[in-house]
């Protein structure tokens, strides 16, 4: 069964990402959510929620990378 510290860590990183947009926090949240999904005794519905959250964060990171590639560099004319 996942520990309270693991749940708290995942939620903390998720909130930090939501509040600041920090990509490092998103990656940490994804890693922790994926760890939670690996617990055999995790409720199936909770596992699905963790998987969805992890996937959505990953998609958000991918979109952010695409946007940064498309933006012109500062000072380019």
C-alpha positions as CSV (number, residue, x, y, z in Angstrom):
1,X,0.0,0.0,0.0
2,X,1.4,3.4,-0.9
3,X,2.6,5.5,2.0
4,X,1.1,8.9,3.0
5,X,4.5,10.5,2.1
6,X,4.2,9.2,-1.5
7,X,0.7,10.6,-1.8
8,X,1.7,13.9,-0.2
9,X,4.7,14.2,-2.5
10,X,2.7,13.5,-5.7
11,X,0.0,16.1,-4.7
12,X,2.6,18.6,-3.6
13,X,4.5,18.4,-6.9
14,X,1.2,18.6,-8.8
15,X,0.2,21.7,-7.0
16,X,3.6,23.4,-7.4
17,X,3.3,22.7,-11.1
18,X,-0.2,24.1,-11.3
19,X,0.7,27.2,-9.3
20,X,4.0,28.0,-11.0
21,X,4.1,26.0,-14.3
22,X,7.4,24.5,-13.2
23,X,8.3,21.7,-15.6
24,X,10.5,20.0,-13.0
25,X,7.6,19.7,-10.6
26,X,5.5,18.2,-13.4
27,X,8.2,15.6,-14.1
28,X,8.5,14.8,-10.4
29,X,4.7,14.5,-10.2
30,X,4.6,12.1,-13.2
31,X,7.3,9.9,-11.6
32,X,5.5,9.8,-8.3
33,X,2.1,9.1,-9.9
34,X,3.6,6.3,-12.0
35,X,5.1,4.8,-8.8
36,X,1.7,4.9,-7.2
37,X,0.2,3.0,-10.1
38,X,2.7,0.2,-9.6
39,X,1.2,-0.8,-6.2
40,X,-0.7,-4.0,-6.7
41,X,-3.2,-3.3,-3.9
42,X,-4.1,0.1,-5.3
43,X,-7.8,0.5,-6.0
44,X,-8.5,0.2,-9.8
45,X,-10.3,3.5,-9.9
46,X,-7.6,5.4,-8.1
47,X,-5.0,3.7,-10.4
48,X,-6.9,5.0,-13.4
49,X,-7.0,8.6,-11.9
50,X,-3.2,8.5,-11.3
51,X,-2.6,7.2,-14.8
52,X,-4.8,9.9,-16.3
53,X,-3.1,12.6,-14.3
54,X,0.3,11.4,-15.3
55,X,-0.6,11.3,-18.9
56,X,-2.2,14.7,-18.9
57,X,0.9,16.2,-17.2
58,X,3.1,14.6,-19.9
59,X,0.9,16.0,-22.6
60,X,1.2,19.5,-21.0
61,X,5.0,19.2,-21.0
62,X,5.0,18.1,-24.6
63,X,2.9,21.1,-25.6
64,X,5.2,23.5,-23.7
65,X,8.2,22.1,-25.5
66,X,6.5,22.6,-28.9
67,X,5.5,26.2,-28.1
68,X,9.1,27.0,-27.0
69,X,10.5,25.6,-30.3
70,X,8.0,27.7,-32.3
71,X,8.6,31.0,-30.5
72,X,11.2,33.3,-32.1
73,X,14.3,33.9,-30.0
74,X,14.7,37.2,-28.3
75,X,16.7,39.6,-30.3
76,X,16.1,37.8,-33.6
77,X,15.0,40.2,-36.3
